[in-house]
Amino acid sequence: MCSVNVRAPDPATLDRIVVSARDCFLRLGVRRTRIADIAEGAGMVRQTVYDSVSGRGELVDLAMRARSREMADLVRAMPQNGRNPVGEQLVAVL
């Protein structure tokens, strides 16, 4: 039986990839973004991106998760004085 060595991607490398993917998605759009564009923006070869993620779909998911965390941080940083309901806070963040 053959065993496959599957490693978790290095967090710093994955972060560089996601940052580059977000930039490419913003500039080029998701459909026009190629893995080569993301790799170039992250300063690495395309194979490193493929070693870290399964493809563009996973990168879209990771980019959306990162943005959701940023938005949650913005909401948490807003003053909680009782006059600012959560719905209004979300509108302000968006």
N, CA, C and O atoms as a MOPAC input file, in Angstrom:
PM7 MOZYME 1SCF
protein

 N      0.83000 1    -1.16700 1     0.00000 1
 C      0.00000 1     0.00000 1     0.00000 1
 C      0.88200 1     1.24000 1     0.00000 1
 O      1.83200 1     1.32000 1     0.77900 1
 N      0.59100 1     2.18300 1    -0.83800 1
 C      1.36400 1     3.41300 1    -0.98300 1
 C      0.76300 1     4.49400 1    -0.09700 1
 O     -0.44500 1     4.72900 1    -0.11800 1
 N      1.61400 1     5.14700 1     0.68000 1
 C      1.10900 1     6.24100 1     1.50600 1
 C      1.47200 1     7.57400 1     0.86400 1
 O      2.54300 1     7.73200 1     0.27900 1
 N      0.57800 1     8.50400 1     0.98300 1
 C      0.77400 1     9.83000 1     0.41800 1
 C      1.12100 1    10.77900 1     1.54600 1
 O      0.42900 1    10.83500 1     2.56300 1
 N      2.19400 1    11.52300 1     1.35900 1
 C      2.61500 1    12.49000 1     2.36600 1
 C      1.90500 1    13.81400 1     2.09300 1
 O      2.30900 1    14.56800 1     1.20700 1
 N      0.85400 1    14.09200 1     2.85000 1
 C      0.10100 1    15.33700 1     2.68400 1
 C      0.44300 1    16.24400 1     3.86000 1
 O      0.13700 1    15.93700 1     5.01200 1
 N      1.08400 1    17.36600 1     3.54400 1
 C      1.46200 1    18.32000 1     4.58400 1
 C      0.52200 1    19.50900 1     4.55600 1
 O      0.00200 1    19.89400 1     3.50800 1
 N      0.32100 1    20.06900 1     5.70900 1
 C     -0.42800 1    21.32300 1     5.77100 1
 C      0.47600 1    22.42000 1     5.22700 1
 O      1.67900 1    22.41700 1     5.48800 1
 N     -0.09200 1    23.35600 1     4.47400 1
 C      0.74700 1    24.42800 1     3.93800 1
 C      1.30900 1    25.30500 1     5.04100 1
 O      0.68200 1    25.48800 1     6.08400 1
 N      2.48700 1    25.84100 1     4.80400 1
 C      3.10300 1    26.78100 1     5.72300 1
 C      2.18600 1    27.99200 1     5.86700 1
 O      1.80200 1    28.57900 1     4.85500 1
 N      1.81800 1    28.38800 1     7.09300 1
 C      0.88600 1    29.50700 1     7.27400 1
 C      1.34700 1    30.80900 1     6.61700 1
 O      0.52500 1    31.53400 1     6.05500 1
 N      2.62800 1    31.11400 1     6.67600 1
 C      3.12800 1    32.35300 1     6.06400 1
 C      2.99500 1    32.29800 1     4.54500 1
 O      2.64500 1    33.29200 1     3.90900 1
 N      3.27600 1    31.13500 1     3.97100 1
 C      3.13800 1    30.97100 1     2.51900 1
 C      1.68100 1    31.08400 1     2.11700 1
 O      1.35200 1    31.76600 1     1.14700 1
 N      0.80800 1    30.42100 1     2.85800 1
 C     -0.61900 1    30.48000 1     2.55400 1
 C     -1.13700 1    31.91200 1     2.67000 1
 O     -1.96200 1    32.34100 1     1.86400 1
 N     -0.65900 1    32.64700 1     3.66300 1
 C     -1.08100 1    34.03800 1     3.82200 1
 C     -0.65500 1    34.86900 1     2.61100 1
 O     -1.44200 1    35.66700 1     2.10300 1
 N      0.57900 1    34.69000 1     2.14800 1
 C      1.04100 1    35.42100 1     0.95200 1
 C      0.18600 1    35.08500 1    -0.25600 1
 O     -0.13500 1    35.96400 1    -1.05700 1
 N     -0.18100 1    33.83200 1    -0.38900 1
 C     -1.00800 1    33.39700 1    -1.51900 1
 C     -2.38300 1    34.04500 1    -1.44500 1
 O     -2.88300 1    34.55600 1    -2.44700 1
 N     -2.99500 1    34.02900 1    -0.27200 1
 C     -4.34300 1    34.59500 1    -0.11400 1
 C     -4.31300 1    36.10400 1    -0.34400 1
 O     -5.21300 1    36.63800 1    -0.99300 1
 N     -3.31800 1    36.79500 1     0.16300 1
 C     -3.20000 1    38.24000 1    -0.06600 1
 C     -3.08200 1    38.52300 1    -1.56000 1
 O     -3.73800 1    39.42700 1    -2.07800 1
 N     -2.25500 1    37.75900 1    -2.24400 1
 C     -2.09700 1    37.93800 1    -3.68800 1
 C     -3.39000 1    37.61000 1    -4.42700 1
 O     -3.77600 1    38.32000 1    -5.35500 1
 N     -4.05900 1    36.53300 1    -4.01600 1
 C     -5.31400 1    36.14700 1    -4.66200 1
 C     -6.35200 1    37.25100 1    -4.50600 1
 O     -7.04500 1    37.58600 1    -5.46800 1
 N     -6.46800 1    37.81100 1    -3.32900 1
 C     -7.43500 1    38.88800 1    -3.11000 1
 C     -7.13000 1    40.08200 1    -3.99900 1
 O     -8.03700 1    40.68400 1    -4.57400 1
 N     -5.85900 1    40.42200 1    -4.11100 1
 C     -5.46800 1    41.52700 1    -4.97400 1
 C     -5.81900 1    41.22600 1    -6.43700 1
 O     -6.36500 1    42.07800 1    -7.13800 1
 N     -5.50200 1    40.01800 1    -6.88400 1
 C     -5.80900 1    39.63400 1    -8.26600 1
 C     -7.31400 1    39.59800 1    -8.51900 1
 O     -7.77600 1    40.06200 1    -9.56200 1
 N     -8.07300 1    39.06000 1    -7.58900 1
 C     -9.53000 1    39.00700 1    -7.75200 1
 C    -10.09800 1    40.41800 1    -7.87400 1
 O    -11.01800 1    40.65800 1    -8.65600 1
 N     -9.55200 1    41.33900 1    -7.10600 1
 C    -10.02200 1    42.71800 1    -7.14200 1
 C     -9.66500 1    43.38600 1    -8.47900 1
 O    -10.49500 1    44.06300 1    -9.08600 1
 N     -8.42300 1    43.18500 1    -8.92400 1
 C     -7.96400 1    43.83700 1   -10.15800 1
 C     -8.50300 1    43.18900 1   -11.42700 1
 O     -8.89400 1    43.88300 1   -12.36500 1
 N     -8.52400 1    41.85500 1   -11.45700 1
 C     -8.82400 1    41.13100 1   -12.68800 1
 C    -10.20600 1    40.48700 1   -12.70600 1
 O    -10.73400 1    40.16400 1   -13.77100 1
 N    -10.78600 1    40.30500 1   -11.53100 1
 C    -12.01000 1    39.52900 1   -11.41300 1
 C    -11.65800 1    38.06900 1   -11.18200 1
 O    -10.59100 1    37.60600 1   -11.58400 1
 N    -12.54800 1    37.35800 1   -10.54100 1
 C    -12.27400 1    35.95400 1   -10.19100 1
 C    -12.07100 1    35.10500 1   -11.44400 1
 O    -11.12500 1    34.32000 1   -11.50700 1
 N    -12.92600 1    35.24800 1   -12.41900 1
 C    -12.85000 1    34.39800 1   -13.60300 1
 C    -11.59400 1    34.62800 1   -14.43100 1
 O    -11.08200 1    33.69500 1   -15.04800 1
 N    -11.09500 1    35.85300 1   -14.45100 1
 C     -9.91600 1    36.15500 1   -15.26000 1
 C     -8.61300 1    35.91200 1   -14.52100 1
 O     -7.54700 1    35.92000 1   -15.13500 1
 N     -8.67800 1    35.70000 1   -13.23100 1
 C     -7.46900 1    35.46300 1   -12.45300 1
 C     -6.96100 1    34.05000 1   -12.69200 1
 O     -7.70700 1    33.07800 1   -12.57500 1
 N     -5.68600 1    33.95400 1   -13.02600 1
 C     -5.03800 1    32.65100 1   -13.21300 1
 C     -4.15000 1    32.35900 1   -12.00500 1
 O     -3.70500 1    33.27600 1   -11.31500 1
 N     -3.90500 1    31.10700 1   -11.76300 1
 C     -3.00900 1    30.72700 1   -10.66500 1
 C     -1.63800 1    31.35200 1   -10.88800 1
 O     -0.96500 1    31.72900 1    -9.92800 1
 N     -1.22000 1    31.46500 1   -12.14300 1
 C      0.06900 1    32.09700 1   -12.45100 1
 C      0.08600 1    33.55500 1   -11.99300 1
 O      1.11500 1    34.04000 1   -11.52300 1
 N     -1.04300 1    34.26100 1   -12.12500 1
 C     -1.13400 1    35.65600 1   -11.65400 1
 C     -0.94200 1    35.71700 1   -10.14200 1
 O     -0.22200 1    36.57100 1    -9.62400 1
 N     -1.59600 1    34.80200 1    -9.45600 1
 C     -1.51600 1    34.76000 1    -7.99100 1
 C     -0.10200 1    34.43300 1    -7.55300 1
 O      0.43000 1    35.06300 1    -6.63800 1
 N      0.50800 1    33.45600 1    -8.19800 1
 C      1.88300 1    33.06300 1    -7.85800 1
 C      2.84600 1    34.23200 1    -8.07200 1
 O      3.70300 1    34.50400 1    -7.23200 1
 N      2.69600 1    34.90900 1    -9.19500 1
 C      3.57300 1    36.04500 1    -9.48400 1
 C      3.40800 1    37.13700 1    -8.42300 1
 O      4.39500 1    37.68900 1    -7.93500 1
 N      2.17100 1    37.43900 1    -8.07400 1
 C      1.92300 1    38.45200 1    -7.05900 1
 C      2.46300 1    38.07200 1    -5.69300 1
 O      2.83200 1    38.94200 1    -4.90400 1
 N      2.51300 1    36.77100 1    -5.40800 1
 C      3.02100 1    36.28800 1    -4.12100 1
 C      4.53100 1    36.07300 1    -4.14500 1
 O      5.13800 1    35.76300 1    -3.12000 1
 N      5.13700 1    36.24100 1    -5.33300 1
 C      6.58800 1    36.06300 1    -5.45200 1
 C      7.02600 1    34.62200 1    -5.35600 1
 O      8.05000 1    34.31200 1    -4.74700 1
 N      6.24300 1    33.73700 1    -5.96200 1
 C      6.58000 1    32.31100 1    -5.92300 1
 C      6.20100 1    31.65800 1    -7.23900 1
 O      5.56600 1    32.28300 1    -8.08800 1
 N      6.58400 1    30.42100 1    -7.40700 1
 C      6.23000 1    29.69900 1    -8.62400 1
 C      4.83400 1    29.10100 1    -8.47700 1
 O      4.34500 1    28.88300 1    -7.36800 1
 N      4.21800 1    28.84600 1    -9.59900 1
 C      2.84500 1    28.33600 1    -9.62600 1
 C      2.70400 1    27.02500 1    -8.84800 1
 O      1.68800 1    26.80700 1    -8.18800 1
 N      3.70900 1    26.15600 1    -8.92000 1
 C      3.62700 1    24.87000 1    -8.22400 1
 C      3.49800 1    25.05200 1    -6.71800 1
 O      2.84200 1    24.25100 1    -6.05200 1
 N      4.11700 1    26.09600 1    -6.17400 1
 C      3.99200 1    26.35100 1    -4.73200 1
 C      2.55300 1    26.66200 1    -4.36600 1
 O      2.07500 1    26.24500 1    -3.31000 1
 N      1.85600 1    27.39400 1    -5.23400 1
 C      0.43800 1    27.68400 1    -4.98500 1
 C     -0.34200 1    26.37100 1    -5.00100 1
 O     -1.15300 1    26.12000 1    -4.11000 1
 N     -0.10100 1    25.53700 1    -6.00700 1
 C     -0.81600 1    24.25900 1    -6.10000 1
 C     -0.45100 1    23.30500 1    -4.96500 1
 O     -1.25800 1    22.45600 1    -4.58700 1
 N      0.75300 1    23.44000 1    -4.42000 1
 C      1.12800 1    22.61800 1    -3.26200 1
 C      0.38300 1    23.05600 1    -2.00900 1
 O      0.25600 1    22.28600 1    -1.05700 1
 N     -0.11400 1    24.30300 1    -2.00800 1
 C     -0.75900 1    24.87000 1    -0.82600 1
 C     -2.27700 1    24.84000 1    -0.86900 1
 O     -2.92300 1    24.72400 1     0.17200 1
 N     -2.85600 1    24.94400 1    -2.06700 1
 C     -4.31300 1    24.94700 1    -2.22600 1
 C     -4.69100 1    24.07500 1    -3.41300 1
 O     -3.86000 1    23.76300 1    -4.26600 1
 N     -5.96200 1    23.68800 1    -3.44800 1
 C     -6.41000 1    22.79800 1    -4.52600 1
 C     -6.71900 1    23.53900 1    -5.81800 1
 O     -6.75700 1    22.92900 1    -6.88700 1
 N     -6.94100 1    24.84900 1    -5.73300 1
 C     -7.23500 1    25.60600 1    -6.94000 1
 C     -7.91900 1    26.92200 1    -6.62600 1
 O     -7.99200 1    27.34800 1    -5.47300 1
 N     -8.41600 1    27.55000 1    -7.66800 1
 C     -9.02800 1    28.87400 1    -7.54100 1
 C    -10.24900 1    28.85800 1    -6.62300 1
 O    -10.45700 1    29.80600 1    -5.86600 1
 N    -11.04900 1    27.81500 1    -6.67500 1
 C    -12.23100 1    27.73400 1    -5.81900 1
 C    -11.87600 1    27.79600 1    -4.34600 1
 O    -12.53900 1    28.48600 1    -3.57100 1
 N    -10.84600 1    27.08700 1    -3.96200 1
 C    -10.40800 1    27.13400 1    -2.56200 1
 C     -9.87700 1    28.52500 1    -2.21900 1
 O    -10.07900 1    29.00800 1    -1.10500 1
 N     -9.20200 1    29.16800 1    -3.16500 1
 C     -8.69600 1    30.51300 1    -2.92000 1
 C     -9.83100 1    31.51400 1    -2.74100 1
 O     -9.73200 1    32.41500 1    -1.90800 1
 N    -10.90100 1    31.36700 1    -3.50700 1
 C    -12.06600 1    32.24000 1    -3.33300 1
 C    -12.61900 1    32.05900 1    -1.92200 1
 O    -12.93600 1    33.03500 1    -1.24200 1
 N    -12.73200 1    30.80800 1    -1.48700 1
 C    -13.23500 1    30.52700 1    -0.14100 1
 C    -12.32000 1    31.14400 1     0.92100 1
 O    -12.80400 1    31.77600 1     1.86000 1
 N    -11.01000 1    30.96700 1     0.78000 1
 C    -10.06600 1    31.52700 1     1.75400 1
 C    -10.10700 1    33.05500 1     1.75500 1
 O    -10.00500 1    33.67800 1     2.81200 1
 N    -10.25300 1    33.65400 1     0.58500 1
 C    -10.33500 1    35.12000 1     0.48900 1
 C    -11.60200 1    35.62900 1     1.17700 1
 O    -11.57300 1    36.64200 1     1.87500 1
 N    -12.70100 1    34.92700 1     0.97500 1
 C    -13.96300 1    35.33100 1     1.61200 1
 C    -13.88300 1    35.17000 1     3.12700 1
 O    -14.39600 1    36.00900 1     3.86700 1
 N    -13.24900 1    34.10900 1     3.58600 1
 C    -13.08300 1    33.91900 1     5.03200 1
 C    -12.24400 1    35.03900 1     5.63500 1
 O    -12.57000 1    35.56400 1     6.70000 1
 N    -11.15300 1    35.40500 1     4.94200 1
 C    -10.28600 1    36.47500 1     5.44100 1
 C    -11.05400 1    37.78200 1     5.52400 1
 O    -10.93800 1    38.50000 1     6.51600 1
 N    -11.83500 1    38.10400 1     4.50200 1
 C    -12.61200 1    39.34600 1     4.52000 1
 C    -13.67700 1    39.31600 1     5.60800 1
 O    -13.93500 1    40.33200 1     6.25300 1
 N    -14.29400 1    38.15900 1     5.81600 1
 C    -15.29600 1    38.03500 1     6.88100 1
 C    -14.67700 1    38.28000 1     8.24600 1
 O    -15.28100 1    38.93600 1     9.09400 1
 N    -13.46200 1    37.75100 1     8.46600 1
 C    -12.77100 1    37.99400 1     9.74400 1
 C    -12.46300 1    39.47800 1     9.92100 1
 O    -12.61500 1    40.02100 1    11.01600 1
 N    -12.02800 1    40.13700 1     8.83900 1
 C    -11.74300 1    41.57000 1     8.91100 1
 C    -13.00500 1    42.36700 1     9.25300 1
 O    -12.96100 1    43.28900 1    10.06800 1
 N    -14.10600 1    42.01200 1     8.63800 1
 C    -15.36100 1    42.71300 1     8.91100 1
 C    -15.80700 1    42.48200 1    10.34700 1
 O    -16.28800 1    43.40800 1    11.00100 1
 N    -15.65300 1    41.26200 1    10.84500 1
 C    -16.01500 1    40.97100 1    12.23700 1
 C    -15.15300 1    41.78900 1    13.19300 1
 O    -15.64500 1    42.28200 1    14.20800 1
 N    -13.87100 1    41.93300 1    12.87300 1
 C    -12.97900 1    42.74000 1    13.71300 1
 C    -13.42500 1    44.20100 1    13.72700 1
 O    -13.37900 1    44.86000 1    14.76600 1
 N    -13.85800 1    44.70600 1    12.56200 1
 C    -14.34100 1    46.09100 1    12.49700 1
 C    -15.58300 1    46.28700 1    13.35800 1
 O    -15.70800 1    47.28900 1    14.06200 1
 N    -16.49400 1    45.32900 1    13.29800 1
 C    -17.71300 1    45.42200 1    14.10500 1
 C    -17.36000 1    45.36700 1    15.58900 1
 O    -17.89500 1    46.13600 1    16.38800 1
 N    -16.45000 1    44.44800 1    15.96000 1
 C    -16.06600 1    44.34600 1    17.36400 1
 C    -15.38200 1    45.61300 1    17.86900 1
 O    -15.48800 1    45.94300 1    19.05000 1
 N    -14.68700 1    46.32000 1    16.99200 1
 C    -13.96500 1    47.52800 1    17.39100 1
 C    -14.87900 1    48.73900 1    17.53400 1
 O    -14.46200 1    49.76700 1    18.06800 1
 N    -16.11400 1    48.63400 1    17.06600 1
 C    -17.04100 1    49.76000 1    17.17200 1
 C    -17.48800 1    49.92900 1    18.62000 1
 O    -17.61700 1    48.95100 1    19.35700 1
 N    -17.72200 1    51.16900 1    19.01900 1
 C    -18.17000 1    51.40800 1    20.39400 1
 C    -19.49600 1    50.70000 1    20.67600 1
 O    -20.40800 1    50.72200 1    19.85000 1
 N    -19.59200 1    50.08800 1    21.81800 1
 C    -20.79700 1    49.37000 1    22.23000 1
 C    -21.52800 1    50.21300 1    23.26800 1
 O    -21.46500 1    49.94200 1    24.46700 1
 N    -22.21800 1    51.23500 1    22.78800 1
 C    -22.87100 1    52.14100 1    23.72300 1
 C    -24.38100 1    51.92600 1    23.81000 1
 O    -25.07300 1    52.70800 1    24.46200 1
 N    -24.89000 1    50.90800 1    23.18300 1
 C    -26.31600 1    50.63400 1    23.24500 1
 C    -27.13000 1    51.41900 1    22.23900 1
 O    -28.27500 1    51.06300 1    21.95800 1
 N    -26.56600 1    52.47400 1    21.69500 1
 C    -27.29300 1    53.27700 1    20.70100 1
 C    -27.01600 1    52.79200 1    19.28200 1
 O    -27.64900 1    53.25400 1    18.33300 1
 N    -26.09100 1    51.88200 1    19.13800 1
 C    -25.67600 1    51.40500 1    17.83500 1
 C    -26.01700 1    49.92100 1    17.69400 1
 O    -25.16600 1    49.07800 1    17.97500 1
 N    -27.22900 1    49.57800 1    17.27100 1
 C    -27.59100 1    48.17000 1    17.11600 1
 C    -26.66800 1    47.46600 1    16.12000 1
 O    -26.07800 1    48.09800 1    15.24300 1
 N    -26.55900 1    46.17200 1    16.27100 1
 C    -25.67400 1    45.37600 1    15.42200 1
 C    -25.98000 1    45.59700 1    13.95100 1
 O    -25.05500 1    45.70000 1    13.14600 1
 N    -27.24400 1    45.67200 1    13.57800 1
 C    -27.60500 1    45.89500 1    12.17900 1
 C    -27.02700 1    47.17700 1    11.63000 1
 O    -26.54500 1    47.21200 1    10.49800 1
 N    -27.07000 1    48.23500 1    12.42500 1
 C    -26.48400 1    49.51000 1    12.00000 1
 C    -24.97500 1    49.41600 1    11.90900 1
 O    -24.36400 1    50.02900 1    11.03400 1
 N    -24.37000 1    48.65300 1    12.80700 1
 C    -22.92900 1    48.46700 1    12.75700 1
 C    -22.51600 1    47.74600 1    11.47300 1
 O    -21.53700 1    48.11400 1    10.82400 1
 N    -23.27800 1    46.71900 1    11.12600 1
 C    -22.97200 1    45.98900 1     9.89500 1
 C    -23.11600 1    46.88000 1     8.66400 1
 O    -22.29800 1    46.80400 1     7.74800 1
 N    -24.13600 1    47.71300 1     8.63400 1
 C    -24.31500 1    48.64200 1     7.52000 1
 C    -23.11200 1    49.59100 1     7.44400 1
 O    -22.61600 1    49.87700 1     6.35400 1
 N    -22.65200 1    50.06900 1     8.57800 1
 C    -21.50000 1    50.97000 1     8.59500 1
 C    -20.24100 1    50.28500 1     8.07200 1
 O    -19.44400 1    50.90300 1     7.36500 1
 N    -20.05900 1    49.01900 1     8.41700 1
 C    -18.88800 1    48.27200 1     7.96400 1
 C    -18.96400 1    48.00400 1     6.47100 1
 O    -17.96400 1    48.10000 1     5.76000 1
 N    -20.16500 1    47.66700 1     6.00000 1
 C    -20.30900 1    47.36200 1     4.57700 1
 C    -20.21900 1    48.62000 1     3.75700 1
 O    -20.31900 1    48.56500 1     2.53100 1

